[in-house]
Amino acid sequence: MNATSKEPTILVIFGAGGDLTWRKLIPALYNLHHDRYLPDRFVIIGVARQETDNDSFRLRLREGVDRFSRRGATDPETWQGFADRIFYFRGDFTAAQTGERLKVRLEEIERGWGERANRIFYLAIPPTSFEAATRQLEQLGLCKDCGHDRLVVEKPFGRDLDSARALNRLLTGMFDESQIYRIDHYLGKETVQNILALRFANSLFEPVWNRRYIDHVQITVAETVGVESRGGYYEDAGALRDMVQNHLLQILCLIAMEPPVSFAADEVRNKKVDVLRAIRPIPAEEVHHFAVRGQYGPGAVEGKAVPAYREEPGVAPSSTTETYAALKLLIDNWRWQGVPFYLRTGKRMHTKVSEVSIVFRPAPHHPFPAAAVESWQPNRLVLRIQPEEGIISRIQVKQPGTRMLLGPVDMAFHYREAFRGSSPEAYETLLLDVIRGDATLFMRADQVESAWGVISPILDVWETVPTATFPDYPAGTWGPETADLLIARDRHNWLQPAGAEESP
């Protein structure tokens, strides 16, 4: 397998001493190197404040790769070839002095190569440092070439609509939109990307992908973990900001978007923005009919006792931050008019799972005797994103025996069984796209703002009217009873994820 790009590239990671670089970025880049996807001339410069040197920095990064890479422990020879590409650069990335030194270093590398390199600046830093770091890049002219220079921004992209607009004004005031890669790792997952292939490469699905045949759609992203060491961050975020505004709404866009004319980046992103703009606004007085929040109390997950959210490190004892959110959204366009989309996400849930269930309308007529359809269930298509990536189609068949008795069976496709070898991690896919200059899987400014526009009315109400019911679901369950009532009003119920046991 040959490298996908021959252009020399320098990747500068601001905040390289942090957890993101250790757990995600370097393991992903190592795997790309292992598979020979990186250009021959490719250098990683890690910028951080810690006092260390190249050898110590590389040693720590290797520990992260050994621990978090999908391949397991590094191969010594392969690691050495990769480590030779990594250099540590000590300094405060918000200071002009650091920027001047970095500029000299980049120009030294490019002189050695004999040509201008593609420069990728990855902001693996807190959002509060974005402005100072990007202004350094602008003032020193380090990221001024639209054809060669790229800026990668990690979420959160603001904490509400106003702050998202302010951040976009800041970035687009210094850089061209085509240079900015707002990264959401969920969009790099294999099954998330496969939604487009499933819909638009198979004539079997598109004719029934509309309000005439689909009754409703459920999107579930459930985690068994709590906030762990992120209590301070999570107190300021909550489930709605942390998961719904980006991950779940992006999945919804892929399910609901119209067929693109081509797979060009802006063509695909235009269709996603159309979906977000078509989501029916939720009036403040109606929020309680369309959105539910919850917070986990003490309970048991996978047989182990776990504390309540308010007992986690960094969390206020009387916190009203939601660890669970469920929404009902309606899309006002021809394809989806009247089809509810139900979204739910939570921490300390019964099972770790991310999946989409497309539930079809019942057959228009049942010629079978009543006793034959006692176990009847509507057809549904399940897109499993994690932990076992795959696609499941639930249909009705006659059960063996002398009587006509129908029951549901699953036709299942699992990536691991169909394709030998492990799928690339999300960050591998996304980092390679940045190197290639392909922005298809990255969020554009108008897409970010439209997503915030969907949830801002909910945030405003929740912050104005604090709840007195927290905690309202035990850890290890599927969430608060109010979430069941939300969907029961439409005579639906939350579907158990494929393979999940009933909650206690």
Secondary structure by P-SEA (a helix, b strand, c coil): cccccccbbbbbbcccccccccccaaaaaaaaaaacccccbbbbbbbccccccaaaaaaaaaaaaacccccccccaaaaaaaaaabbbbbcccccaaaaaaaaaaaaaaaaaaccccbbbbbccccccaaaaaaaaaaaaccccccccbbbbbcccccccaaaaaaaaaaaaaccccccccccccccccccccccccccccccccccccccccccbbbbbbbbccccccaaaaaaaccccccccccaaaaaaaaacccccccccaaaaaaaaaaaaaaccccccccccccbbbbbbcbbbcccbbbbcccccccccccccccccccbbbbbcccccccbbbbbbbbccccccccccccccccccccccccccccccccbbbbbccccccbbbbbbbbbcccccbbbbbbbbccccccccccccccaaaaaaaaaaaccccccccaaaaaaaaaacaaaaaaaaaccccccccccccccccaaaaaaaaaacccccccccccccc
